[in-house]
């Protein structure tokens, strides 16, 4: 008999958490599990279609993607919606993506009779004022809390360990299962053969992110303007869209950056990203906060040299000076200086590219799938 799994998530938009939850669906579907993804509130229809294509049924509790106002209304809304889903699909396991609201769905599913609940934390603990609720849920309501990095796990629970297939589950469990690359990346590279970089190479710097403050998009152009002074042949390719786009247009004009030096790609379909990454020499990941850093490993898998903020999961993914560079988060000058120095050292640039691809192979979908299926087998 096929085991049914309920995957709970507040929204199905286009962020990294949704992408990694899609990887979870792909892994479980490959293992023969029947997935029902329950989106509580906002959703993008294209993302819904991607989940369905991956093998999951998708239930959107809010027909118009709206959130009720106030905790009481949210609780009643979730209770009624999750009850309908549990009654119809009879899931044996629930896997809750712990994003606000995270505790409510766990408590409701427990009351609805779901005995085996996994929760995944996608951030560091610094966004929470108190961890008492999470610790209570971990002790009383879930069989395991998984974290996307060991750094995040330590911030929540004081200790960390990578998931081990030989691990015997105890009453209270927490461990790290790293996020992963899409199935098409990791085992092979999409980087085309190219001439080694040299001092005269017309270098492309990439920014692949939502154009929002949390992603550091607001100081990308000021940093690029500084790099451009010493490297006038550089160009910046920006992939993504968001609230800061108009502000960044004004920045370009105020900084006097010629239009020929910036290419605004906008949002693109996910399957087109490898080709775009492969056209970039350096990729900036200037996030102010980053639970894991999916764009970093995607870029590394495609042979890009990554320069990332020394924040969150990025410090665990990028090994400073070996397979990428880290700069002080929010420091435009540090980002510009590290980029300029790397451009002046083509030998180091090429070495970082090579090492980056080797590092990215640690985050393959196959490894992630095997860990997830091993964990679920212990719950069946």
Secondary structure, DSSP 8 states (H G I E B T S, - for coil): ---EEEEEES-BSSSHHHHHHHHHHHHHHHTT-EEEEEE-S-B-HHHHHHHHHTTEEEEESSTT----SSHHHHHHHHHHHHHHHHHHH--SEEEEEE-SS-HHHHHHHHHTT--EEEEEE-S-GGG-S--HHHHHHHHHT-SEEEESSHHHHHHHHS---B--TT----SS-EEE------TTSSSS----------TT---EEEEES-SSGGGTGGGHHHHHHHHHHH-TT-EEEEE---TTHHHHHHHHHHHT--GGGEEEEE---GGGHHHHHTT-SEEEE--S--SS-HHHHHHHHTT-EEEEESSTTHHHHS-BTTTEEEE-TT-HHHHHHHHHHHHT-HHHHHHHHHHHHHHHGGG-HHHHHHHHHHHHHHH-
